[in-house]
């Protein structure tokens, strides 16, 4: 069968339509579930209002920022508007592609909030009837986001390619998605961890009250944060990763085929479409028995999705003329490594596995040992993922190298596409986490009883493990994606060199050599590498300091309310804390801190590029990738270890709630909170953003640099 672009686009659009229809069906199903408890409905409304208020303010700020960037893109990209090669149409198309990327990413976050803030109350009520109905509501609520996010990714890529016929325009679309994701993840992460750290320290450590006690002024802000950080933020993050992996693959495919609609490009689109189709089937199979394990159910549906994808892509490779088995092998390697990274993350962060139990046991001797053991195991957890990324990149490179020039790096990009092929299922699992976390809080605040809280705790524990696995998976996929983007950067530079060489040859001047790699003994490369290696550490510090400063302000507010609102500490009837004040503190602080960290990374890229040129940028990206992945994996996993150690103790182990070991574990968790939910998962977006900036400005860095 001939892999004509028309047939491939039809298949792609059909799969998107199926995903959207199924998502609407699931959303309506969730909406139909019982929501009769008035107390829970009132609290859920507060959470929904808080999340929407934050999102509205954040998006207003980001819209202004994106507007400024869009004007700059129009003036300078792909080439300065006033230059000889400048084109009004191309520059306008690039700017519009960028805006489309930001809009699609913003919609992904908004849809997630809409569904999750309705599913949480229904999940809490369903927990009174047992784990089976509650699990289904939590998972299906998350699946709506998974399907719509990945469907939007594919729709956006198909739309840009169909309208422009130019894969380079996807760099603008991807940059729009990435820049919004960077700030959404950073802002949401600062918000959620400001509230979480404050609620835990004030409630559990200082006052000895339960986690979601309605007397705690920060408790609603904490639940709002679960949504803006882990739903809107992580949705935008994975939207960005998926778009970036497809963009890198399509840019290199265009260089190989000499066309944006060649066979190599069609392989990327078909594989992405079949990944979404596999996720639809996997989501349908996610079920649990009356006494089943939520973690096992989530893992089972992931394995089903993986198996279906392998079979469908093998059939597509067999049926379509020109599809290469070596490329299928590269995508399969990426997918298997993604699963292995997930299993390794699960081993280090699951409260049924030995590592979490060891850290919980260490907590009996005080918080210092909680911190030391968590940091140590966090660093150990980095090895499997880093080695896995390295092996998958090398295997994909070697598999596709015999196919001809350009195929080796294309193979790595297809490994990234393969790893992210089941991202619909991954996002569904991730969005399940904050829904059941909110449900647990609502069950306690609504007074639904200890058995309901126990069921919600079991769902929440599975959600914590799955969120840790998702973060490991997302960071691993980002690793392969940014290696691919390094290849895309080289492709963009070499295309610019080819154009410049035509003019140089006509003038009889010396030609510029094509980029074949980056020699770290070259002082420009080494300069870029050292700066790039430092950026993730500085970026992380800025975000964690943002949480630190904001949480101190919120702690002061909590103390004020307990001091000044008579009867609040005693829980007198009719006495309510001022929840909105804590939400305002979290919102204001997050919006104040989110722009500087992202801007720092972008400005650093520009400075390195205009100082040292394309070789310095190559070194910058290499240093940024290696240290960024290491720090992201370490922080995400260490945070997951501390979080589930606390949960393990709260389940009655190592002294149980209120014990000294519990207080030590809570302190460990407050250190881990900004690690795993603010800085860690934001780093992979930061790496993607600077890689895309490098590719977009490749021609400018080539033409204008100091050394």
C-alpha positions as CSV (number, residue, x, y, z in Angstrom):
1,X,0.0,0.0,0.0
2,X,1.4,3.4,-0.9
3,X,1.9,5.7,2.1
4,X,0.3,8.7,0.4
5,X,0.0,11.8,2.5
6,X,-3.7,12.1,1.8
7,X,-4.4,8.6,3.3
8,X,-2.2,9.3,6.3
9,X,-3.8,12.6,7.0
10,X,-7.3,11.0,6.7
11,X,-6.3,8.3,9.2
12,X,-4.8,10.9,11.6
13,X,-7.9,13.1,11.5
14,X,-10.2,10.0,12.0
15,X,-8.3,8.9,15.1
16,X,-8.4,12.5,16.5
17,X,-12.2,12.5,16.0
18,X,-12.6,9.1,17.7
19,X,-10.5,10.4,20.7
20,X,-12.6,13.6,21.0
21,X,-15.9,11.7,20.8
22,X,-14.7,9.1,23.5
23,X,-13.5,12.0,25.7
24,X,-16.9,13.7,25.5
25,X,-18.6,10.4,26.3
26,X,-16.4,9.9,29.4
27,X,-16.9,13.5,30.6
28,X,-20.7,13.1,30.4
29,X,-20.5,9.8,32.2
30,X,-18.5,11.4,35.0
31,X,-21.0,14.3,35.2
32,X,-23.9,11.8,35.6
33,X,-22.4,10.2,38.7
34,X,-23.9,11.0,42.1
35,X,-23.1,14.4,43.6
36,X,-25.6,14.8,46.5
37,X,-23.6,15.7,49.6
38,X,-24.1,19.4,50.0
39,X,-20.9,19.9,52.2
40,X,-18.7,18.2,49.6
41,X,-20.4,20.1,46.8
42,X,-19.8,23.4,48.5
43,X,-16.1,22.7,49.2
44,X,-15.6,21.3,45.6
45,X,-17.1,24.6,44.3
46,X,-14.5,26.5,46.4
47,X,-11.7,24.4,44.8
48,X,-13.1,24.9,41.3
49,X,-13.4,28.7,41.8
50,X,-9.9,28.9,43.2
51,X,-8.4,26.9,40.3
52,X,-10.3,28.9,37.7
53,X,-9.3,32.2,39.3
54,X,-5.6,31.2,39.3
55,X,-5.8,29.9,35.8
56,X,-7.5,33.1,34.5
57,X,-4.8,35.4,36.1
58,X,-2.0,33.1,35.0
59,X,-3.2,32.9,31.4
60,X,-3.8,36.7,31.3
61,X,-0.1,37.3,32.3
62,X,1.1,34.6,29.8
63,X,-1.1,36.0,27.0
64,X,0.8,39.3,27.3
65,X,4.1,37.6,27.4
66,X,3.2,35.4,24.4
67,X,2.0,38.5,22.5
68,X,5.4,40.2,22.9
69,X,7.2,37.0,21.8
70,X,4.9,36.6,18.8
71,X,5.8,40.2,17.7
72,X,9.6,39.3,18.0
73,X,9.1,36.1,16.1
74,X,7.3,38.0,13.3
75,X,10.2,40.4,13.1
76,X,13.1,38.0,13.2
77,X,12.0,34.4,12.3
78,X,12.7,32.4,10.4
79,X,14.8,35.3,9.1
80,X,14.8,39.1,9.9
81,X,11.9,40.6,8.0
82,X,14.1,43.3,6.4
83,X,16.9,41.0,5.2
84,X,17.2,39.9,1.5
85,X,15.9,36.4,2.4
86,X,13.2,37.7,4.6
87,X,9.6,36.8,3.8
88,X,6.5,38.5,5.2
89,X,4.4,35.4,4.6
90,X,6.9,33.0,6.3
91,X,7.4,35.3,9.3
92,X,3.7,35.8,9.7
93,X,3.1,32.0,9.5
94,X,5.8,31.3,12.1
95,X,4.2,33.9,14.5
96,X,0.7,32.4,13.9
97,X,2.1,28.9,14.5
98,X,3.6,30.0,17.8
99,X,0.3,31.6,18.9
100,X,-1.6,28.4,17.9
101,X,0.9,26.3,20.0
102,X,0.2,28.5,23.1
103,X,-3.5,28.4,22.6
104,X,-3.7,24.6,22.2
105,X,-1.5,24.2,25.3
106,X,-3.7,26.6,27.3
107,X,-6.8,24.8,26.2
108,X,-5.3,21.5,27.3
109,X,-4.8,22.8,30.8
110,X,-8.3,24.4,31.0
111,X,-10.1,21.3,29.9
112,X,-8.2,19.3,32.5
113,X,-9.3,21.7,35.3
114,X,-12.9,21.6,34.1
115,X,-13.1,17.8,34.4
116,X,-10.9,17.2,37.4
117,X,-12.8,19.7,39.6
118,X,-16.0,17.9,38.9
119,X,-14.7,14.4,39.2
120,X,-13.2,14.9,42.6
121,X,-16.5,15.4,44.5
122,X,-18.1,12.4,42.7
123,X,-15.1,10.3,43.4
124,X,-15.3,11.1,47.1
125,X,-19.0,10.2,47.3
126,X,-18.4,7.0,45.3
127,X,-15.8,6.0,47.9
128,X,-18.6,5.4,50.4
129,X,-19.7,2.5,48.2
130,X,-16.2,1.0,47.8
131,X,-13.0,1.2,45.8
132,X,-14.4,0.0,42.5
133,X,-16.8,2.9,41.6
134,X,-14.4,5.5,43.1
135,X,-11.5,4.3,41.0
136,X,-13.6,4.3,37.8
137,X,-14.6,7.9,38.3
138,X,-11.1,9.1,39.2
139,X,-9.5,7.3,36.2
140,X,-12.2,8.3,33.7
141,X,-12.0,11.9,34.8
142,X,-8.3,11.8,34.1
143,X,-8.8,10.0,30.8
144,X,-10.8,12.9,29.5
145,X,-7.7,15.0,29.7
146,X,-5.4,12.3,28.3
147,X,-7.5,11.9,25.2
148,X,-8.1,15.6,24.6
149,X,-4.5,16.6,25.2
150,X,-3.0,14.0,22.8
151,X,-5.9,14.5,20.3
152,X,-5.1,18.2,20.3
153,X,-1.4,17.5,19.8
154,X,-2.0,15.4,16.7
155,X,-4.7,17.8,15.4
156,X,-2.2,20.8,15.8
157,X,0.6,19.0,14.0
158,X,-1.7,17.8,11.2
159,X,-3.2,21.3,10.8
160,X,0.2,23.1,10.7
161,X,1.6,20.6,8.2
162,X,-1.5,20.7,6.0
163,X,-1.8,24.5,5.9
164,X,1.9,25.4,5.6
165,X,3.5,22.2,4.0
166,X,6.6,23.3,5.9
167,X,7.9,21.2,8.9
168,X,10.1,24.1,10.1
169,X,6.8,26.0,11.0
170,X,6.2,23.2,13.6
171,X,9.2,24.6,15.5
172,X,7.1,27.8,16.1
173,X,4.1,25.7,17.1
174,X,6.2,23.6,19.4
175,X,7.9,26.7,20.9
176,X,4.4,28.1,21.7
177,X,3.4,24.9,23.4
178,X,6.7,24.7,25.3
179,X,6.9,28.3,26.4
180,X,3.4,28.2,27.9
181,X,4.1,24.7,29.4
182,X,7.2,26.1,31.0
183,X,5.4,28.9,32.8
184,X,2.3,26.9,33.5
185,X,4.3,24.1,35.1
186,X,6.5,26.5,37.1
187,X,3.5,28.7,38.2
188,X,1.3,25.8,39.0
189,X,4.1,24.1,40.8
190,X,4.9,27.1,43.0
191,X,1.2,27.6,43.8
192,X,0.6,23.9,44.8
193,X,3.7,23.5,46.8
194,X,3.3,26.8,48.6
195,X,-0.1,25.6,49.9
196,X,1.0,21.9,50.4
197,X,4.1,22.8,52.5
198,X,2.2,25.4,54.6
199,X,-0.8,23.1,55.2
200,X,1.4,20.2,56.2
201,X,3.8,22.1,58.5
202,X,1.1,24.2,60.2
203,X,-1.4,21.3,60.4
204,X,0.5,18.1,61.0
205,X,3.7,19.3,62.6
206,X,2.7,22.4,64.7
207,X,-1.0,21.7,65.5
208,X,-1.3,17.9,65.2
209,X,-4.5,18.1,63.2
210,X,-5.4,15.8,60.2
211,X,-4.2,16.5,56.7
212,X,-7.4,17.9,55.3
213,X,-8.9,19.3,58.5
214,X,-11.3,22.1,57.5
215,X,-9.9,24.3,60.3
216,X,-6.7,24.7,58.4
217,X,-6.9,27.9,56.3
218,X,-4.5,26.5,53.7
219,X,-6.4,23.3,53.0
220,X,-8.5,24.6,50.1
221,X,-5.5,26.3,48.6
222,X,-3.7,22.9,48.8
223,X,-6.6,21.2,46.9
224,X,-6.7,24.0,44.4
225,X,-2.9,23.5,43.9
226,X,-3.4,19.8,43.1
227,X,-5.4,20.9,40.1
228,X,-3.3,23.8,38.8
229,X,0.0,22.0,39.3
230,X,-0.7,18.4,38.6
231,X,-3.6,18.8,36.1
232,X,-3.1,22.0,34.2
233,X,0.6,22.2,34.6
234,X,1.5,18.5,33.9
235,X,-1.1,18.4,31.0
236,X,0.7,21.4,29.4
237,X,4.1,19.7,30.1
238,X,3.2,16.4,28.4
239,X,1.4,18.2,25.6
240,X,4.7,20.1,25.1
241,X,6.9,16.9,25.2
242,X,4.6,15.1,22.7
243,X,4.6,18.0,20.3
244,X,8.4,18.5,20.6
245,X,9.2,14.9,19.9
246,X,7.0,14.9,16.8
247,X,8.4,18.2,15.7
248,X,12.0,17.0,16.0
249,X,11.2,13.8,14.0
250,X,9.3,15.7,11.3
251,X,12.1,18.3,10.9
252,X,14.7,15.6,10.3
253,X,12.3,13.6,8.2
254,X,11.9,16.6,5.9
255,X,15.7,16.9,5.6
256,X,15.9,13.2,4.7
257,X,13.0,13.2,2.2
258,X,13.5,16.7,0.8
259,X,9.8,17.3,1.5
260,X,7.6,17.8,4.5
261,X,5.2,15.2,3.2
262,X,7.6,12.4,2.4
263,X,7.6,8.7,3.6
264,X,9.6,9.4,6.7
265,X,7.2,12.2,7.8
266,X,4.2,9.9,7.1
267,X,5.8,7.3,9.5
268,X,5.9,9.8,12.3
269,X,2.2,10.8,11.8
270,X,1.0,7.2,11.5
271,X,2.9,6.1,14.6
272,X,1.5,9.0,16.6
273,X,-2.0,8.3,15.4
274,X,-1.7,4.6,16.3
275,X,-0.4,5.5,19.7
276,X,-3.5,7.6,20.4
277,X,-5.7,4.8,19.1
278,X,-3.9,2.3,21.4
279,X,-4.4,4.7,24.4
280,X,-8.2,4.7,23.6
281,X,-8.3,0.9,23.8
282,X,-6.1,0.9,26.9
283,X,-8.3,3.4,28.7
284,X,-11.4,1.3,27.9
285,X,-9.7,-1.8,29.6
286,X,-8.9,0.1,32.9
287,X,-11.2,-1.6,35.4
288,X,-10.9,-2.9,39.0
289,X,-12.7,-5.5,41.1
290,X,-14.5,-4.9,44.4
291,X,-11.2,-5.6,46.3
292,X,-8.7,-4.9,43.5
293,X,-5.5,-2.9,43.5
294,X,-5.7,0.5,41.8
295,X,-1.9,0.4,41.1
296,X,-2.3,-3.0,39.3
297,X,-5.3,-1.7,37.3
298,X,-3.4,1.4,36.1
299,X,-0.3,-0.7,35.3
300,X,-2.3,-3.3,33.4
301,X,-4.0,-0.7,31.2
302,X,-0.5,0.8,30.4
303,X,0.8,-2.7,29.4
304,X,-2.3,-3.3,27.2
305,X,-1.7,0.1,25.5
306,X,2.0,-0.8,24.9
307,X,1.2,-4.2,23.4
308,X,-1.5,-2.8,21.1
309,X,0.8,-0.1,19.9
310,X,3.5,-2.6,19.0
311,X,1.1,-4.7,17.0
312,X,-0.5,-1.8,15.2
313,X,2.7,-0.2,14.2
314,X,4.2,-3.5,13.0
315,X,1.1,-3.9,10.8
316,X,1.4,-0.4,9.5
317,X,5.1,-1.0,8.7
318,X,4.2,-4.2,6.9
319,X,1.4,-2.7,4.9
320,X,2.8,0.7,3.8
321,X,5.4,0.9,1.1
322,X,8.6,2.6,2.1
323,X,8.1,2.1,5.9
324,X,11.4,0.8,7.3
325,X,11.5,-2.0,9.9
326,X,14.6,-0.4,11.4
327,X,12.7,2.7,12.2
328,X,10.0,0.5,13.8
329,X,12.7,-1.1,15.8
330,X,13.9,2.4,17.0
331,X,10.4,3.4,18.1
332,X,10.0,0.0,19.9
333,X,13.3,0.5,21.7
334,X,12.1,3.9,22.9
335,X,8.8,2.4,24.1
336,X,10.4,-0.5,26.0
337,X,12.9,1.9,27.7
338,X,10.0,4.1,28.7
339,X,8.3,1.1,30.4
340,X,11.6,0.2,32.1
341,X,12.1,3.7,33.4
342,X,8.5,3.6,34.7
343,X,9.2,0.2,36.5
344,X,12.4,1.5,38.0
345,X,10.6,4.7,39.2
346,X,7.9,2.5,40.7
347,X,10.5,0.4,42.6
348,X,12.0,3.5,44.2
349,X,8.7,5.3,45.0
350,X,6.0,2.6,45.6
351,X,5.1,2.3,49.3
352,X,4.9,-1.5,48.9
353,X,8.5,-1.6,47.7
354,X,11.6,-1.8,50.0
355,X,13.0,1.7,49.4
356,X,10.1,3.7,50.8
357,X,9.9,1.4,53.8
358,X,13.6,2.0,54.5
359,X,13.2,5.7,54.5
360,X,10.1,5.5,56.7
361,X,12.1,3.4,59.1
362,X,14.9,5.9,59.1
363,X,12.4,8.6,60.1
364,X,12.1,7.0,63.6
365,X,15.5,8.5,64.4
366,X,14.6,12.0,63.3
367,X,14.1,14.3,60.2
368,X,17.9,14.4,59.5
369,X,17.9,10.7,58.6
370,X,14.7,11.1,56.6
371,X,16.4,13.7,54.5
372,X,19.8,11.9,54.2
373,X,18.2,8.5,53.2
374,X,15.7,10.2,50.8
375,X,18.5,12.1,49.0
376,X,20.7,9.0,48.8
377,X,18.0,6.8,47.3
378,X,17.0,9.7,45.0
379,X,20.4,9.9,43.6
380,X,20.6,6.1,43.2
381,X,17.3,6.2,41.3
382,X,18.8,8.3,38.6
383,X,21.0,5.5,37.2
384,X,18.4,3.2,35.6
385,X,16.7,6.1,33.8
386,X,20.0,7.8,32.6
387,X,21.4,4.4,31.4
388,X,18.1,3.6,29.8
389,X,18.0,6.9,27.9
390,X,21.6,6.4,26.8
391,X,21.0,2.8,25.6
392,X,17.8,3.7,23.7
393,X,19.6,6.6,22.0
394,X,22.6,4.5,21.0
395,X,20.4,1.5,19.9
396,X,18.1,3.7,17.8
397,X,21.1,5.5,16.3
398,X,22.9,2.2,15.3
399,X,19.6,0.6,14.1
400,X,18.9,3.4,11.6
401,X,22.4,4.5,10.7
402,X,22.7,1.9,7.8
403,X,19.6,3.5,6.1
404,X,21.6,6.5,4.9
405,X,22.6,10.1,5.8
406,X,20.4,11.7,8.4
407,X,18.6,8.4,9.4
408,X,20.7,7.9,12.6
409,X,19.4,11.0,14.3
410,X,16.0,10.4,12.8
411,X,16.1,7.0,14.6
412,X,16.6,8.7,17.9
413,X,13.7,11.0,17.3
414,X,11.5,8.0,16.4
415,X,12.6,6.4,19.7
416,X,11.2,9.5,21.4
417,X,8.0,9.3,19.4
418,X,7.8,5.6,20.4
419,X,8.4,6.4,24.1
420,X,5.6,9.0,24.0
421,X,3.3,6.9,21.8
422,X,1.3,5.9,24.8
423,X,1.2,9.4,26.3
424,X,-2.6,9.4,26.2
425,X,-2.6,6.6,28.8
426,X,0.3,8.3,30.7
427,X,-1.6,11.6,31.0
428,X,-4.8,9.7,32.1
429,X,-2.8,8.0,34.9
430,X,-1.3,11.3,35.9
431,X,-4.6,13.3,36.0
432,X,-6.1,10.5,38.0
433,X,-3.7,11.4,40.8
434,X,-4.9,14.9,41.7
435,X,-8.6,13.8,41.3
436,X,-8.3,11.1,44.0
437,X,-6.0,13.3,46.1
438,X,-8.8,15.9,46.1
439,X,-11.4,13.2,46.8
440,X,-9.5,12.1,49.9
441,X,-9.5,15.7,51.2
442,X,-13.2,16.1,50.4
443,X,-14.0,12.8,52.1
444,X,-12.4,14.1,55.3
445,X,-13.9,17.6,55.1
446,X,-17.3,16.2,54.3
447,X,-17.2,13.8,57.3
448,X,-17.8,10.7,55.3
449,X,-16.2,8.4,57.9
450,X,-13.0,6.5,58.5
451,X,-13.7,3.6,56.0
452,X,-14.4,6.1,53.2
453,X,-11.2,7.9,54.0
454,X,-9.3,4.6,54.0
455,X,-10.6,3.8,50.5
456,X,-9.7,7.3,49.4
457,X,-6.2,6.9,50.9
458,X,-5.7,3.6,49.0
459,X,-6.7,5.4,45.7
460,X,-4.4,8.4,46.6
461,X,-1.4,6.2,47.4
462,X,-1.8,4.6,43.9
463,X,-2.1,8.1,42.5
464,X,1.2,9.2,44.2
465,X,3.0,6.2,42.7
466,X,1.6,6.7,39.3
467,X,2.4,10.4,39.4
468,X,6.0,9.5,40.2
469,X,6.1,7.0,37.4
470,X,4.6,9.6,35.0
471,X,7.2,12.2,36.0
472,X,10.0,9.6,35.4
473,X,8.4,8.7,32.0
474,X,8.0,12.3,31.0
475,X,11.6,13.2,31.9
476,X,12.9,10.1,30.1
477,X,10.9,11.0,27.0
478,X,12.2,14.6,27.3
479,X,15.7,13.2,27.3
480,X,15.3,11.5,24.0
481,X,13.3,14.4,22.6
482,X,16.0,17.0,23.4
483,X,18.7,14.7,21.9
484,X,16.4,14.7,18.8
485,X,16.0,18.5,19.0
486,X,19.8,18.7,19.0
487,X,19.7,16.8,15.7
488,X,16.9,19.2,14.5
489,X,19.2,22.1,15.5
490,X,22.0,20.7,13.4
491,X,19.6,20.2,10.4
492,X,18.4,23.8,10.7
493,X,22.0,25.1,10.8
494,X,23.1,22.9,7.9
495,X,20.2,24.1,5.8
496,X,21.2,27.7,6.6
497,X,24.8,26.9,5.7
498,X,23.7,25.4,2.3
499,X,21.8,28.6,1.5
500,X,24.8,30.8,2.5
501,X,27.2,28.6,0.5
502,X,25.2,29.3,-2.7
503,X,25.8,33.0,-2.2
504,X,29.4,32.5,-1.2
505,X,30.1,30.3,-4.2
506,X,28.6,32.9,-6.6
507,X,30.9,35.5,-5.0
508,X,33.9,33.2,-5.3
509,X,34.4,33.2,-1.5
510,X,35.4,30.4,0.9
511,X,32.5,28.0,1.7
512,X,31.3,27.3,5.3
513,X,31.8,23.7,6.5
514,X,28.7,21.8,7.5
515,X,28.1,20.8,11.1
516,X,28.8,17.1,11.8
517,X,29.1,17.2,15.6
518,X,30.5,19.2,18.5
519,X,34.1,18.8,19.8
520,X,34.2,19.7,23.5
521,X,37.9,20.6,23.1
522,X,36.7,23.5,20.9
523,X,36.7,26.5,23.3
524,X,33.4,27.7,22.0
525,X,31.8,24.3,22.6
526,X,33.3,24.0,26.1
527,X,32.2,27.6,27.0
528,X,28.6,26.7,26.0
529,X,28.7,23.4,27.7
530,X,29.7,24.8,31.1
531,X,27.1,27.5,31.0
532,X,24.4,25.1,29.8
533,X,25.3,22.7,32.6
534,X,24.7,25.4,35.2
535,X,21.3,26.6,34.0
536,X,19.1,23.7,35.3
537,X,20.6,24.2,38.8
538,X,20.0,28.0,38.8
539,X,16.5,27.4,37.3
540,X,15.7,24.9,40.1
541,X,17.0,27.2,42.8
542,X,14.8,30.1,41.6
543,X,11.7,27.9,41.6
544,X,12.4,26.3,45.0
545,X,13.2,29.8,46.5
546,X,9.8,30.9,45.1
547,X,8.1,28.2,47.0
548,X,10.2,28.9,50.1
549,X,9.4,32.7,50.2
550,X,5.7,32.1,49.3
551,X,5.2,29.4,51.9
552,X,6.7,31.6,54.6
553,X,4.1,34.2,53.8
554,X,1.3,31.7,54.0
555,X,2.6,30.2,57.3
556,X,2.4,33.7,58.8
557,X,-1.2,34.0,57.5
558,X,-2.2,30.6,59.0
559,X,-0.7,31.6,62.4
560,X,-2.6,35.0,62.2
561,X,-5.9,33.3,61.5
562,X,-5.5,30.8,64.3
563,X,-4.5,33.6,66.6
564,X,-7.3,36.1,65.7
565,X,-10.3,34.0,64.6
566,X,-11.8,33.0,67.9
567,X,-12.9,29.4,68.1
568,X,-11.1,28.3,65.0
569,X,-8.5,26.1,66.6
570,X,-11.1,24.5,68.8
571,X,-13.4,23.8,65.8
572,X,-16.4,25.6,67.1
573,X,-19.6,25.2,65.0
574,X,-20.0,27.9,62.4
575,X,-16.4,29.2,62.7
576,X,-14.7,29.1,59.3
577,X,-11.1,30.1,58.3
578,X,-10.5,32.7,55.5
579,X,-9.6,30.2,52.8
580,X,-9.5,32.9,50.1
581,X,-6.7,34.8,51.8
582,X,-4.4,31.7,51.4
583,X,-5.5,31.2,47.8
584,X,-4.6,34.8,47.1
585,X,-1.2,34.5,48.7
586,X,-0.4,31.3,46.6
587,X,-1.7,33.0,43.4
588,X,0.1,36.3,43.9
589,X,3.4,34.6,44.8
590,X,3.2,32.1,42.0
591,X,2.6,34.7,39.3
592,X,5.4,36.9,40.7
593,X,8.0,34.1,40.6
594,X,7.1,32.2,37.4
595,X,8.4,34.6,34.8
596,X,12.0,35.3,36.0
597,X,13.1,31.6,36.0
598,X,11.8,30.9,32.5
599,X,13.2,34.2,31.2
600,X,16.6,33.4,32.7
601,X,16.9,30.2,30.7
602,X,15.8,31.9,27.4
603,X,18.1,34.9,27.9
604,X,21.1,32.6,28.7
605,X,20.5,30.7,25.4
606,X,20.5,34.0,23.5
607,X,23.7,35.3,25.2
608,X,25.6,32.0,24.5
609,X,24.4,31.9,20.9
610,X,25.4,35.5,20.1
611,X,28.7,35.2,21.9
612,X,29.9,31.8,20.7
613,X,27.7,31.0,17.7
614,X,26.3,27.6,16.7
615,X,29.2,25.6,18.2
616,X,28.7,27.3,21.6
617,X,25.0,26.5,21.4
618,X,25.7,22.9,20.6
619,X,27.8,22.7,23.8
620,X,25.2,24.6,25.7
621,X,22.5,22.1,24.7
622,X,24.7,19.1,25.6
623,X,25.5,20.5,29.1
624,X,21.9,21.5,29.7
625,X,20.6,18.1,28.7
626,X,22.9,16.0,30.9
627,X,22.6,18.0,34.1
628,X,19.0,18.8,33.5
629,X,18.0,15.2,33.2
630,X,20.1,14.2,36.2
631,X,18.6,16.9,38.4
632,X,15.0,16.3,37.1
633,X,15.1,12.6,37.8
634,X,16.8,13.0,41.2
635,X,14.3,15.6,42.4
636,X,11.2,13.9,41.1
637,X,12.1,10.5,42.6
638,X,13.4,11.8,45.9
639,X,10.2,13.8,46.3
640,X,8.1,10.7,45.5
641,X,10.1,8.6,48.1
642,X,9.5,11.1,50.8
643,X,5.8,11.5,50.0
644,X,5.1,7.8,50.0
645,X,7.2,7.3,53.2
646,X,4.9,9.8,54.9
647,X,1.8,7.9,53.5
648,X,3.3,4.5,54.6
649,X,3.7,5.8,58.2
650,X,0.2,7.4,58.1
651,X,-1.2,3.9,57.2
652,X,-0.1,2.8,60.7
653,X,3.5,1.7,60.2
654,X,6.6,2.9,62.1
655,X,4.5,4.5,64.8
656,X,1.6,5.8,62.7
657,X,0.0,9.3,62.7
658,X,1.1,11.8,65.3
659,X,4.3,9.9,66.2
660,X,7.8,11.4,66.0
661,X,8.6,9.3,62.9
662,X,5.4,10.8,61.3
663,X,6.6,14.4,62.0
664,X,10.0,13.6,60.6
665,X,8.4,12.1,57.5
666,X,6.2,15.2,57.1
667,X,9.4,17.4,57.1
668,X,10.9,15.1,54.5
669,X,7.8,15.5,52.4
670,X,7.8,19.3,52.6
671,X,11.4,19.2,51.3
672,X,10.3,16.8,48.6
673,X,7.2,18.7,47.6
674,X,9.0,21.5,45.6
675,X,11.5,18.9,44.4
676,X,8.9,16.6,42.8
677,X,6.1,19.0,41.9
678,X,7.8,22.3,41.1
679,X,11.5,22.1,40.0
680,X,11.9,18.5,38.9
681,X,9.1,18.3,36.3
682,X,9.7,21.9,35.1
683,X,13.4,21.2,34.2
684,X,12.5,18.9,31.3
685,X,10.3,21.7,29.9
686,X,13.1,24.2,30.4
687,X,15.4,21.9,28.3
688,X,12.9,21.6,25.6
689,X,12.3,25.4,25.5
690,X,16.0,26.3,25.1
691,X,16.5,23.5,22.5
692,X,13.6,25.0,20.4
693,X,15.0,28.5,20.9
694,X,18.3,27.2,19.5
695,X,16.6,25.7,16.5
696,X,14.5,28.7,15.8
697,X,17.4,31.1,16.0
698,X,20.0,28.8,14.3
699,X,20.4,31.1,11.2
700,X,20.9,34.2,13.4
701,X,23.4,32.5,15.6
702,X,25.3,31.3,12.5
703,X,25.4,34.8,11.0
704,X,25.9,37.0,14.1
705,X,28.2,36.0,16.9
706,X,31.1,37.6,18.8
707,X,33.7,34.7,18.6
